[in-house]
């Protein structure tokens, strides 16, 4: 699927977009996702273990555009750079922004810059410069009508301002519907979920020469 607003691809961190809601809100075991092999995972078990952690590489996959590697190929690259770690008990930690930015820059040739302290005004400035922003938000952003449960812990890809200039357009790897996978929010609503940090990248593929 390609977003009509920014002409960038829309991907989810789970292989079957129609099952995202059942997985993230209904308790469905990701191993039951029939599309698991499309992710590049070696097995349903590996897919189930990792898919919930791959919002960041899903954002990268969208930023890379058509022809991007599959999700687990990007995971493998990020692992080699230390952007994810997995301990002997199988506990996965990441995405760690600094090594991830090095991976993106050195392997994929995208100028990735870590912003440890980033305001929403700063996001708008970056978008106005033609950049995209991987922003740390709470996954509850897919329900913006509800109070924000917290800030951070999940990554979305902001690609532009909204048409009226007062909000942001972003792609959410764990969006449960088409409207939450490619979403518009007023800046004050977005800010309730935003942790004040992120990684900026070159803008959507359609805007790059």
trRosetta pair geometry for C-beta under 8 A, 3 or more apart (Angstrom, degrees):
i j d omega theta_ij theta_ji phi_ij phi_ji
1 9 6.9 112 80 -160 52 67
1 10 4.6 -41 94 57 104 106
1 17 7.8 22 -1 -43 134 166
1 178 7.7 -132 -171 -127 161 99
1 181 7.9 57 86 114 145 141
2 7 6.2 1 172 -153 115 45
2 8 7.1 170 -154 88 75 20
2 9 5.6 -53 -101 -99 67 52
2 10 6.8 161 -118 2 15 86
3 6 5.1 13 97 46 125 81
3 7 6.6 -82 75 -25 76 12
3 8 5.4 1 34 58 117 69
3 9 7.4 128 -4 -164 84 4
3 10 5.2 109 -53 -49 90 108
3 159 7.4 133 78 47 156 161
3 169 8.0 133 169 162 144 123
3 171 6.7 -110 -55 -80 142 112
3 182 4.5 170 -114 -131 110 144
4 7 7.6 22 -147 -68 20 55
5 159 7.6 126 104 85 105 126
5 160 6.8 -154 143 52 106 133
5 163 8.0 -115 -139 -51 104 93
5 169 5.3 -140 129 -158 149 155
5 182 6.7 167 21 167 117 118
5 184 7.7 166 -98 -63 165 108
6 159 4.2 41 -146 128 173 140
6 160 5.2 -179 -93 -5 117 125
6 169 6.2 164 -37 113 121 137
6 204 4.8 159 156 -40 108 163
6 206 7.2 168 156 41 61 124
7 204 6.2 127 75 137 77 139
7 205 7.6 -112 118 69 94 80
7 206 3.7 24 100 -21 132 159
7 207 8.0 138 64 -33 117 77
8 62 5.8 64 156 171 112 95
8 63 7.6 -8 -155 -97 131 36
8 65 6.9 -95 -139 -97 73 80
8 132 8.0 96 -90 -99 162 144
8 157 7.8 -121 128 120 151 132
8 159 5.5 -144 12 -118 146 152
8 171 6.9 -110 99 -34 120 143
8 204 3.7 -108 -65 -138 115 118
8 205 6.3 128 -113 20 77 84
8 206 6.7 -121 -63 4 63 102
9 61 7.7 -73 87 131 128 82
9 62 5.3 -147 78 -133 84 70
9 65 6.3 141 -2 -137 109 43
9 66 6.8 140 -47 -65 127 61
9 68 7.7 -136 43 10 150 128
9 205 7.9 28 -4 15 89 128
10 62 6.9 28 -107 -119 27 122
10 171 5.5 -155 -122 -135 77 121
10 181 5.3 87 178 140 123 114
10 182 5.1 -67 -102 -56 138 111
11 58 5.4 -151 103 -165 109 92
11 61 5.4 -42 50 100 161 122
11 62 5.3 -151 22 -68 104 92
11 71 7.9 179 162 -77 136 106
11 171 7.7 55 38 161 59 134
11 173 6.8 -6 101 -118 75 82
12 15 7.9 -120 84 -34 99 6
12 17 4.9 144 1 -101 140 78
12 20 5.4 -102 -165 -76 150 134
12 58 6.8 -30 164 -153 18 145
12 173 5.6 121 -148 -169 44 58
12 174 6.9 96 -154 -94 91 30
12 175 6.9 -116 -102 49 101 76
12 181 6.5 -64 -74 -123 95 124
13 51 5.7 138 142 180 89 76
13 52 7.3 105 121 -110 131 21
13 54 4.5 158 -153 83 111 90
13 55 5.3 -64 -57 -81 147 51
13 57 8.0 101 -120 66 98 79
13 58 4.3 -96 -80 -44 80 147
13 71 7.1 126 -146 -141 57 142
13 173 4.1 58 -30 161 98 118
13 174 6.1 -24 28 -67 114 75
14 17 7.3 142 82 -88 91 34
14 19 6.3 -116 135 84 137 95
14 20 5.2 165 46 -94 132 77
14 23 5.7 157 -101 36 160 161
14 24 8.0 -136 -25 -37 141 100
14 30 6.4 -129 -126 -130 109 110
14 33 6.1 -145 -177 -110 102 157
14 51 5.4 70 -97 170 68 134
14 174 7.7 73 -6 -114 103 68
15 33 5.4 128 49 145 105 132
15 35 3.5 -164 128 108 117 105
15 36 5.4 -169 10 -91 151 28
15 37 7.8 83 -138 42 163 37
15 38 4.8 128 -154 62 119 104
15 39 4.7 -98 -76 -45 109 101
15 47 7.3 -24 -20 -160 123 135
15 51 7.6 -80 -19 -120 80 137
15 71 7.9 -126 -82 13 78 143
16 19 4.2 47 93 14 113 113
16 20 7.6 -161 95 -38 63 67
16 33 5.1 -169 14 -160 114 100
16 34 6.6 61 -56 51 143 73
16 35 4.2 146 -56 17 90 129
17 20 5.8 -23 -159 -18 44 114
17 181 7.1 -7 -148 -78 121 157
19 22 5.0 -59 -162 46 67 114
19 23 5.6 64 140 -25 88 104
19 28 6.5 -101 -176 90 103 155
19 33 5.5 178 85 -114 157 92
19 35 8.0 -179 19 23 131 111
20 23 5.8 -63 -148 39 30 108
20 24 5.9 -1 169 3 70 114
20 174 6.2 169 -170 -159 120 55
20 175 6.9 43 120 86 159 43
20 176 5.2 -154 103 -113 106 56
21 24 6.6 -66 -130 49 24 90
21 25 5.4 -32 -171 37 65 116
21 26 6.4 58 133 -12 69 111
21 176 3.8 80 -80 -157 91 113
21 177 7.4 36 -57 -50 125 70
22 25 7.3 -60 -101 59 11 75
22 26 4.2 -48 -148 50 50 135
22 27 7.9 -66 171 51 62 44
22 28 4.1 32 140 -9 97 139
23 26 7.0 14 -14 50 14 86
23 28 4.8 -71 -85 67 53 99
23 29 8.0 -54 -124 95 83 7
23 30 5.4 55 -137 -82 128 79
23 33 7.1 -2 -73 -66 133 115
23 51 7.9 -46 173 106 154 132
23 52 8.0 -152 152 -81 117 97
24 52 7.8 146 -98 -118 86 98
24 139 7.5 -136 -170 166 133 137
24 174 5.5 106 -83 -171 160 114
24 176 6.7 -126 57 -81 122 105
25 176 6.6 2 -1 -98 129 147
28 32 6.0 -102 176 60 97 126
28 33 7.9 102 131 -61 119 79
29 32 5.0 91 76 -5 86 103
29 48 6.2 -3 172 -133 83 133
30 33 5.3 -19 -170 -11 61 117
30 36 7.4 112 154 -97 85 111
30 44 8.0 175 117 -174 73 79
30 47 6.1 -140 134 126 112 89
30 48 4.1 161 75 -117 98 69
30 51 5.1 -172 -167 45 158 138
30 52 7.0 -142 -36 -39 148 93
31 36 7.2 10 -142 -76 39 153
31 44 4.2 80 -153 156 82 108
31 45 6.2 18 -108 -83 122 43
31 47 6.8 134 -101 76 56 99
31 48 3.9 -26 -54 -56 82 138
32 44 7.8 70 -51 -164 25 130
33 36 4.9 117 85 -58 96 86
33 44 7.7 167 51 -138 75 94
33 47 6.9 -119 56 135 119 136
33 48 8.0 167 15 -81 104 79
33 51 7.8 62 16 -48 154 173
35 38 4.8 -31 176 20 89 122
35 39 7.4 97 129 -28 83 88
36 39 5.9 -50 -171 17 47 115
36 41 5.8 -56 168 52 92 128
36 44 5.1 90 86 -108 172 69
36 47 4.1 -172 -157 39 112 177
36 48 7.8 -30 -120 -44 136 72
37 40 8.0 77 176 -55 44 16
37 41 7.1 -109 -110 58 34 81
38 70 7.3 -157 158 -140 53 126
39 47 5.7 117 57 -121 144 110
39 51 6.9 -63 -134 -98 166 105
39 70 6.2 135 174 168 30 111
39 71 4.5 -42 -161 48 82 123
39 72 5.5 83 138 -23 84 103
40 69 7.7 29 -67 160 161 86
40 70 3.6 143 -41 107 125 131
40 71 5.7 -177 30 54 111 65
40 72 3.5 -155 95 43 104 103
40 73 5.3 -90 -173 -23 165 80
40 75 7.9 172 88 26 121 109
41 44 7.5 98 110 -90 134 20
41 46 4.6 175 -170 93 105 105
41 47 3.7 -172 43 -68 174 86
41 50 7.0 174 -106 49 117 124
41 51 7.8 -52 -58 -60 141 95
41 71 7.9 -16 -41 81 82 106
41 72 5.0 161 -70 -61 52 150
42 46 5.0 55 48 18 85 156
42 72 7.7 -168 -24 163 67 160
43 46 4.8 98 52 6 79 98
43 47 6.9 -140 94 -3 43 88
44 47 5.5 -57 -148 40 34 115
44 48 6.1 34 156 -21 68 107
45 48 5.8 -53 -145 36 29 109
45 49 6.3 29 155 -21 63 108
46 49 5.7 -56 -148 35 31 112
46 50 6.1 0 165 3 66 117
46 72 7.7 55 131 -123 121 141
47 50 6.5 -79 -143 48 22 92
47 51 5.5 28 174 -42 68 113
47 72 7.9 -76 -95 -66 74 130
48 51 6.6 -34 -117 13 20 110
49 90 6.8 -85 -151 -175 130 114
49 92 7.3 132 157 -31 90 133
50 53 5.6 -76 -164 42 55 108
50 54 6.0 54 149 -41 87 113
50 72 7.3 85 97 -107 150 95
50 75 6.4 48 172 -146 142 159
50 92 6.8 140 -112 -89 68 164
51 54 5.8 -62 -150 20 36 119
51 71 7.9 38 -118 135 76 150
53 84 7.0 93 142 -126 132 130
53 92 5.1 -70 -75 121 165 141
53 94 6.8 70 176 74 118 88
53 95 7.7 145 168 -44 86 80
54 57 5.0 -50 -164 47 86 105
54 58 5.6 96 132 -30 86 96
54 71 5.9 62 163 -179 150 115
54 75 6.0 -53 -112 -82 116 114
54 173 7.4 -134 106 164 70 151
55 58 5.6 -59 -150 36 30 116
55 59 6.6 36 152 -22 65 101
55 95 7.7 -120 68 -9 80 128
55 154 5.4 12 66 -160 178 71
55 155 4.5 150 122 48 110 85
55 156 7.5 -45 176 -65 118 47
55 173 4.4 173 -134 58 72 140
55 174 6.3 -46 -97 -24 112 102
56 59 5.7 -50 -155 30 33 112
56 60 6.7 32 148 -16 64 103
56 78 7.5 119 103 -127 118 161
56 83 7.6 -142 112 158 148 125
56 94 7.5 -95 25 144 148 94
56 95 3.7 29 -13 -39 163 164
56 100 6.4 -58 162 -143 139 155
56 134 6.7 65 -137 -173 75 143
56 155 4.7 67 -84 36 67 155
57 60 5.1 -45 -148 36 44 117
57 61 6.3 53 149 -26 67 98
57 71 6.2 111 113 -159 117 71
57 74 4.1 150 -169 118 118 121
57 75 5.4 -117 -1 -70 173 64
57 78 5.8 -114 -79 -18 117 145
57 95 7.6 175 -32 -94 75 134
58 61 5.4 -46 -147 31 35 115
58 62 6.7 35 152 -17 63 100
58 71 6.5 -1 -83 -122 75 109
58 173 3.8 98 94 -116 147 135
59 62 5.8 -55 -154 35 33 110
59 63 6.4 31 150 -18 66 107
59 134 4.7 100 143 -112 155 110
59 155 5.3 -81 -22 128 144 115
59 156 6.9 148 -92 -174 120 16
59 157 4.1 158 -143 -59 95 108
59 171 7.4 152 -116 84 72 104
59 173 6.4 -87 -49 -42 72 121
60 63 5.5 -57 -146 38 34 112
60 64 6.3 35 155 -23 67 105
60 68 7.8 157 126 -159 73 136
60 74 5.8 166 87 -164 127 141
60 104 6.2 -134 -125 -104 122 112
60 108 7.4 163 -175 -1 113 171
60 134 7.8 -7 -58 -76 67 142
60 201 7.9 168 -114 -89 65 159
61 64 5.8 -53 -148 32 29 112
61 68 4.7 138 -154 131 68 149
61 69 7.4 -106 -112 69 93 62
61 71 6.3 -44 -57 -94 152 67
61 74 5.9 -114 -65 -25 94 160
62 65 7.7 39 171 -69 36 40
62 68 7.8 -63 -48 -12 15 166
62 157 5.4 -169 77 39 136 165
62 171 5.5 -167 -163 88 169 156
63 110 6.7 64 136 -133 123 167
63 132 5.8 -168 -113 78 107 151
63 134 7.8 -63 -43 -56 138 104
63 157 6.4 -151 -54 -141 94 141
63 201 5.0 -2 -154 119 150 156
63 202 7.3 122 -177 67 107 73
63 204 7.5 -114 -129 -110 55 45
63 205 7.7 139 176 -45 37 83
64 67 7.5 -112 140 82 102 71
64 68 3.7 111 91 -101 125 112
64 69 7.7 -9 106 19 167 69
64 108 6.3 -85 -100 -161 113 135
64 110 7.5 -108 -89 -42 73 138
64 205 7.3 23 139 -69 24 118
65 68 6.3 142 64 -42 35 103
65 204 7.4 106 -80 -179 105 64
65 205 3.0 53 -79 -54 144 153
65 206 7.8 157 -116 -34 131 60
66 205 6.9 -168 11 113 76 170
68 74 7.6 4 165 -59 104 127
69 73 3.8 -103 163 89 125 133
69 74 5.4 154 85 -49 112 81
69 77 7.8 100 68 -11 157 131
70 73 5.0 93 57 7 73 106
70 74 7.4 -143 97 -3 37 89
71 74 6.0 -63 -159 38 31 108
71 75 6.4 34 146 -22 67 106
72 75 4.8 -41 -142 33 44 120
72 76 6.3 53 154 -25 66 95
73 76 5.7 -47 -151 30 32 113
73 77 6.8 32 150 -16 61 102
74 77 5.7 -52 -151 36 36 111
74 78 6.3 34 153 -17 67 106
75 78 5.8 -59 -148 39 31 109
75 79 6.2 37 152 -25 66 105
75 84 7.0 -11 -162 15 80 151
76 79 5.6 -52 -150 31 31 116
76 80 6.7 34 153 -23 63 101
77 80 5.8 -52 -154 28 34 112
77 81 6.9 18 153 -6 64 107
77 103 5.7 131 142 -170 96 122
77 107 5.6 170 -167 135 134 174
78 81 6.0 -65 -154 43 35 104
78 83 3.9 -72 -176 61 92 129
78 84 5.6 64 120 -1 106 100
78 94 7.4 135 146 164 121 152
78 95 7.1 -47 -178 -129 142 100
78 99 7.8 108 -165 118 69 98
78 100 5.8 8 -138 -114 105 83
78 103 5.5 138 -105 112 56 174
79 82 7.7 47 -178 -68 32 21
79 83 7.1 -82 -67 52 25 79
79 84 5.2 -44 -93 61 70 102
79 86 7.8 -16 -131 -3 116 106
80 103 7.5 126 70 -112 86 118
81 99 4.5 163 140 169 95 100
81 100 6.9 138 97 -86 131 32
81 102 5.7 180 -163 84 133 104
81 103 3.9 -132 0 -68 163 109
82 85 6.8 10 -155 -65 66 93
82 96 6.6 -40 130 60 79 139
82 99 4.3 -98 77 -152 89 171
83 94 5.5 92 143 -151 59 134
83 95 5.5 -1 166 -154 99 78
83 96 5.2 -153 -145 52 48 81
83 99 4.6 -152 -69 97 69 101
83 100 3.8 93 -125 -72 133 79
83 103 5.9 -68 -29 -2 134 142
84 92 6.3 -14 -172 -167 110 95
84 93 6.9 155 -159 80 59 48
84 94 3.6 -113 -105 25 61 159
84 95 6.5 -41 -71 -103 81 59
84 96 7.4 -175 -67 8 31 90
85 92 7.3 160 84 -152 47 48
85 93 4.9 -8 57 56 94 98
85 94 6.3 139 13 -38 63 108
85 96 7.9 40 -12 -17 96 127
86 90 6.4 -14 -174 -143 102 36
86 91 7.0 162 -151 76 55 39
86 92 5.2 -17 -99 -97 83 70
86 93 7.8 -178 -78 19 38 69
87 90 7.2 -53 72 15 66 17
87 91 4.9 1 38 51 107 92
87 93 7.8 47 -22 -5 97 108
93 96 7.7 41 129 -46 90 101
94 100 7.8 132 -168 -58 111 118
95 100 5.4 37 176 -62 106 150
95 155 6.8 -20 38 -24 137 143
96 99 5.3 35 95 33 110 103
96 100 6.2 162 82 -19 55 98
97 100 5.6 -70 -147 41 27 114
97 101 6.2 28 162 -23 69 106
97 114 4.7 112 141 -125 117 117
97 116 7.7 169 76 -85 152 74
97 197 7.3 -106 -53 154 161 117
97 198 8.0 171 -124 -177 136 17
97 199 5.6 -173 -152 -63 103 112
98 101 5.9 -53 -149 31 29 109
98 102 6.8 28 153 -17 62 103
98 114 5.6 -32 -88 -46 61 161
99 102 5.4 -49 -150 35 40 114
99 103 6.4 46 151 -22 67 102
100 103 5.5 -52 -151 34 34 114
100 104 6.4 33 152 -19 67 105
100 112 7.5 -105 120 146 75 154
100 199 6.9 -86 99 -75 116 163
101 104 5.7 -51 -144 36 33 111
101 105 6.2 28 158 -15 65 109
101 112 4.0 -160 -146 116 77 115
101 113 6.7 91 -150 -94 138 9
101 114 5.0 -106 -31 -46 154 93
101 199 5.6 -158 -82 -138 103 125
102 105 5.9 -61 -145 41 28 107
102 106 5.8 8 166 -4 68 117
102 112 7.9 -107 -33 72 19 121
103 106 6.4 -65 -132 46 20 96
103 107 5.5 -13 -178 13 63 121
103 108 7.6 41 138 3 67 100
104 107 7.0 -59 -115 50 12 89
104 108 5.3 -44 -160 45 52 118
104 110 5.1 -53 161 65 98 105
104 112 4.0 67 84 -26 130 148
104 199 7.8 117 19 160 157 140
104 201 7.0 -84 163 -108 147 112
105 108 7.5 -14 -49 56 7 75
105 109 7.3 40 -168 -119 39 14
105 110 6.4 -99 -93 75 47 53
105 111 6.3 48 -115 -118 98 32
105 112 5.0 -123 -50 29 89 93
110 201 5.3 8 159 -155 129 98
110 202 5.4 -123 -149 13 94 105
111 201 7.3 144 76 -147 57 47
111 202 6.1 88 41 -46 88 92
112 199 5.6 3 -172 176 99 114
112 200 7.3 164 -151 81 50 46
112 201 5.5 -9 -102 -95 77 80
113 199 6.8 159 77 -159 40 64
113 200 5.0 -11 58 55 96 94
114 199 5.5 -30 -101 -104 55 82
115 118 4.0 66 131 -65 126 118
115 122 6.9 168 -172 139 150 139
115 133 7.9 -28 26 -141 137 108
115 197 6.2 -180 100 -153 72 56
115 198 5.3 2 58 63 107 69
115 199 6.9 -179 17 -89 79 28
115 200 6.3 55 -20 -15 119 98
116 197 5.5 -14 -154 -125 32 113
117 196 6.3 -13 -145 156 51 103
117 197 6.8 -24 -75 -90 24 80
118 122 4.8 -133 -160 87 71 138
118 123 6.4 81 161 -55 112 82
118 133 7.8 165 173 -158 154 133
118 135 7.5 -130 98 -121 140 91
118 196 5.8 161 59 -179 63 50
118 197 5.6 125 20 -111 104 26
118 198 5.3 -62 43 26 161 94
119 122 4.5 108 52 1 73 101
119 123 7.2 -126 101 -4 46 82
119 196 6.9 1 -86 -133 43 86
120 123 5.3 -42 -151 29 42 117
120 124 6.6 43 151 -19 66 99
120 168 8.0 -119 -156 -36 99 134
120 187 5.1 119 165 -169 140 109
120 190 6.7 128 -120 92 126 111
120 191 5.0 -59 -49 -86 142 107
120 194 6.6 119 -73 64 96 166
121 124 5.7 -52 -152 35 35 112
121 125 6.5 39 149 -21 65 103
122 125 5.5 -50 -149 33 35 114
122 126 6.5 34 153 -18 65 103
123 126 5.8 -57 -152 36 32 110
123 127 6.3 30 152 -17 67 106
123 133 5.4 -110 -138 36 89 172
123 135 6.6 9 -109 -85 133 133
123 158 6.2 21 -172 83 118 165
123 168 6.8 -14 132 -98 131 142
123 198 7.4 55 -95 34 101 152
124 127 5.6 -53 -145 38 33 111
124 128 6.2 36 154 -21 65 106
124 161 6.6 51 -136 -83 87 108
124 168 7.6 -116 -84 -81 77 101
124 187 7.3 -21 -58 -101 121 136
125 128 5.6 -56 -149 36 30 113
125 129 6.6 28 151 -18 63 106
126 129 5.6 -57 -152 36 34 111
126 131 4.2 -65 174 67 88 127
126 133 5.5 91 98 -62 142 117
126 200 5.0 -118 -158 -117 143 138
127 130 7.8 72 179 -54 33 11
127 131 6.5 -93 -82 65 29 72
127 132 7.7 51 -105 -105 72 35
127 133 6.9 -69 -60 -6 85 113
127 158 6.5 -75 -79 136 118 112
127 159 7.6 86 -129 130 104 22
127 160 5.8 131 -167 -134 117 30
127 161 5.6 134 125 -38 141 76
127 168 7.2 -157 -55 -125 161 93
128 161 7.4 32 -70 -26 75 121
130 202 7.7 -15 130 -162 92 63
130 203 4.5 -83 168 -30 70 138
130 207 5.9 -161 -158 146 101 136
131 200 4.7 12 165 -176 138 114
131 201 6.6 140 -169 69 85 37
131 202 6.7 -89 -126 -126 63 22
131 203 5.7 -126 -120 -62 12 77
132 157 6.0 6 170 -176 120 94
132 158 6.3 168 -165 84 66 58
132 159 5.2 -12 -118 -108 103 57
132 200 6.9 152 80 -158 44 64
132 201 4.8 -26 67 67 96 93
132 202 6.8 17 17 99 96 32
132 203 5.1 129 -34 -123 86 41
132 204 6.2 108 -67 -49 128 59
133 157 7.4 156 81 -156 42 49
133 158 4.4 -5 59 53 93 110
133 198 5.1 45 178 135 97 147
133 199 7.3 154 -158 78 57 41
133 200 5.1 -30 -100 -101 74 75
133 201 7.4 176 -84 21 25 76
134 155 5.1 6 -179 -172 99 117
134 156 7.3 167 -150 80 55 31
134 157 5.6 -25 -96 -98 68 69
134 158 7.8 -165 -75 18 19 76
134 198 5.4 173 88 -168 56 94
134 199 4.4 -1 54 56 111 92
134 200 7.6 -159 21 -79 70 26
134 201 6.7 58 -17 -11 97 114
135 155 6.9 151 72 -148 35 64
135 156 5.8 -23 58 61 88 82
135 157 7.9 155 14 -101 76 20
135 158 5.7 39 -9 -14 120 115
135 170 7.4 -64 33 -123 119 145
135 194 6.0 -37 166 -130 124 101
135 195 7.9 159 169 38 78 80
135 197 7.8 141 -151 89 59 40
135 198 4.2 -39 -104 -93 51 138
136 151 7.7 70 123 158 92 78
136 152 4.6 12 151 -124 111 77
136 153 7.3 96 -173 9 94 29
136 154 7.2 127 -157 66 56 40
136 155 6.1 -35 -95 -92 54 72
136 194 7.2 99 83 -159 61 59
136 195 4.1 -48 107 45 109 124
136 196 7.7 -39 66 48 108 39
136 197 5.1 10 23 73 130 85
136 198 5.8 -154 -4 -79 76 71
137 141 4.9 12 144 -35 134 143
137 151 7.0 -70 -147 -155 44 61
137 152 6.8 -76 -141 -82 4 26
137 153 8.0 -67 97 51 34 64
137 154 5.6 -48 76 76 69 92
137 155 7.4 122 25 -112 78 22
137 156 5.6 -9 24 8 129 112
137 190 7.6 -72 -111 -169 135 76
137 193 4.3 39 -166 131 100 105
137 194 5.3 -37 -100 -93 85 52
137 195 6.6 -155 -88 -8 29 87
138 141 6.1 138 77 -32 66 85
138 148 5.9 123 45 -169 142 94
138 149 5.8 -174 169 63 148 83
138 150 4.7 142 -98 77 137 71
138 151 5.5 -85 -36 -106 103 21
138 152 6.3 12 -65 37 67 30
138 153 6.0 36 -115 43 57 106
138 154 6.3 68 -170 25 17 112
138 193 4.6 -119 37 -155 89 89
138 195 7.7 121 -41 -50 71 96
139 142 6.8 -14 166 2 66 104
139 153 6.6 -71 -19 98 90 104
139 154 4.1 123 -68 -45 77 157
139 174 5.7 -14 -147 73 109 146
140 143 5.7 -58 -175 48 73 96
140 146 6.6 -96 178 81 113 118
140 148 6.0 145 89 -144 129 55
140 149 4.6 133 -31 15 156 104
140 150 7.4 113 14 37 127 69
140 193 6.4 -155 74 -117 85 118
141 144 6.2 17 -165 -74 55 85
141 148 7.8 16 -79 -119 65 96
141 154 7.4 -151 16 82 112 133
141 156 6.8 -80 79 -32 153 146
141 172 6.7 -160 93 -110 112 137
141 183 8.0 162 142 80 101 159
141 185 7.7 -81 -171 -44 102 161
141 190 7.4 37 -140 -131 122 61
141 193 4.3 123 -79 157 99 173
142 172 6.0 163 -81 142 93 160
142 174 6.6 -99 -43 105 139 85
142 175 5.5 168 -114 -119 115 56
142 176 5.8 94 172 4 145 95
142 180 4.4 60 -146 -175 88 140
142 183 7.9 -156 -117 -53 58 156
143 146 4.4 13 131 15 112 118
144 183 8.0 151 -21 174 132 141
144 185 5.7 -169 -108 -117 162 124
144 189 5.2 50 -173 168 123 124
144 190 8.0 -30 -121 -74 129 49
144 192 8.0 121 -147 57 81 124
144 193 7.7 -86 -108 -25 81 133
146 149 8.0 9 121 -38 115 85
147 192 7.9 -121 -164 169 50 138
148 151 6.9 34 155 -67 133 71
148 192 4.1 -174 -29 145 140 100
148 193 4.9 -156 -128 -78 124 68
150 153 7.0 40 102 4 124 130
151 192 7.9 -141 -85 149 97 39
151 193 6.1 155 -114 -180 67 32
151 194 6.1 -9 -147 87 108 23
151 195 4.2 145 147 -85 98 69
151 196 7.5 33 158 -1 139 84
152 194 8.0 53 -58 177 64 28
152 195 3.1 62 -66 -75 99 145
152 197 7.5 33 -105 41 114 104
153 195 7.7 132 -6 -54 59 142
154 174 6.7 -74 -154 21 133 130
155 173 7.2 28 82 13 76 124
155 198 7.9 130 -134 -129 93 85
156 170 4.7 54 145 161 121 129
156 171 6.5 174 -170 80 83 45
156 172 4.8 -29 -116 -99 114 66
156 173 7.1 -155 -106 3 59 78
157 170 6.1 159 82 -160 42 80
157 171 4.7 -9 60 54 100 98
157 173 7.9 78 -5 -39 97 90
158 168 5.2 -35 -139 179 119 123
158 169 7.0 118 -155 79 68 48
158 170 4.4 -42 -94 -94 61 100
159 169 5.6 -54 60 98 88 99
159 170 6.6 153 6 -106 77 42
159 171 6.7 48 -21 -11 118 99
159 203 7.0 93 -158 -160 73 78
159 204 5.0 42 -153 -52 118 113
160 168 7.6 157 91 -156 39 58
160 169 4.8 2 64 46 83 119
160 204 7.6 -37 -39 -11 102 123
161 165 5.2 19 152 -129 142 44
161 166 7.7 97 -173 19 109 20
161 167 6.8 121 -169 75 68 44
161 168 6.3 -63 -119 -102 44 49
161 169 6.9 53 121 2 12 92
162 165 6.8 -96 73 -15 71 14
162 166 6.4 -39 58 56 117 59
162 167 3.8 28 -3 64 133 95
162 168 6.6 -50 -28 -16 85 7
162 169 5.7 134 -81 -47 61 90
162 184 4.8 82 -101 -151 117 119
164 167 7.1 49 61 13 95 92
166 186 6.1 -17 128 -131 98 82
166 187 6.7 -112 164 -3 61 101
167 184 5.4 77 114 178 137 88
167 185 5.5 -172 -166 94 118 34
167 186 4.5 -79 -95 -98 106 34
167 187 5.9 -152 -118 -33 47 64
167 189 7.9 -1 -129 40 109 106
167 190 7.3 134 -159 -19 80 123
168 184 7.3 174 87 -146 38 56
168 185 6.1 -13 57 60 82 80
168 187 6.3 91 -17 -89 98 70
168 190 5.5 25 37 -56 123 166
169 182 7.4 6 -176 179 95 76
169 183 7.3 172 -150 90 54 41
169 184 5.2 -25 -97 -94 73 78
170 182 7.9 -171 95 -147 35 42
170 183 5.9 -20 64 63 77 86
170 185 7.5 -26 22 17 110 103
170 190 7.8 118 -3 -122 138 128
171 175 7.7 -96 -174 -12 54 134
171 181 6.4 6 -154 163 72 64
171 182 5.6 -12 -102 -99 76 66
171 183 7.8 148 -98 18 26 74
172 175 3.9 107 81 -50 108 97
172 180 5.8 -52 54 152 140 75
172 181 5.7 -123 59 -126 81 36
172 182 8.0 -146 18 -59 76 26
172 183 6.1 18 -10 7 116 122
175 178 7.8 65 132 -132 128 8
175 179 7.8 -160 -178 82 126 41
175 180 3.6 176 -152 111 99 82
175 181 3.3 -167 75 -73 142 56
175 182 7.5 -127 35 -12 175 40
175 183 6.7 -177 -108 -32 135 115
176 180 5.7 18 39 62 65 141
176 181 8.0 -166 30 -49 21 87
177 180 5.0 80 51 16 79 98
177 181 6.9 -143 91 -10 36 90
178 181 5.7 -58 -142 35 30 111
178 182 6.8 -21 173 30 66 95
179 182 7.5 -75 -139 63 22 66
179 183 6.4 70 156 -98 57 81
180 183 5.4 12 -139 -68 36 126
185 189 4.7 -121 179 85 107 116
185 190 4.5 133 100 -58 126 91
186 189 4.8 86 63 8 84 105
186 190 7.0 -156 91 -6 41 88
187 190 5.6 -57 -144 39 34 112
187 191 6.1 40 158 -29 68 106
188 191 5.6 -50 -146 29 31 118
188 192 7.3 44 154 -32 59 93
189 192 6.0 -43 -165 12 37 114
190 193 6.5 -76 -170 42 41 98
190 194 5.9 42 145 -37 77 119
191 194 5.2 -58 -135 29 38 120
202 208 5.6 55 153 -93 129 126
203 207 4.2 -34 106 76 127 134
203 208 6.3 175 68 -55 80 86
204 207 5.2 81 64 10 77 104
204 208 7.5 -150 98 -14 39 93
205 208 5.7 -63 -148 29 38 112
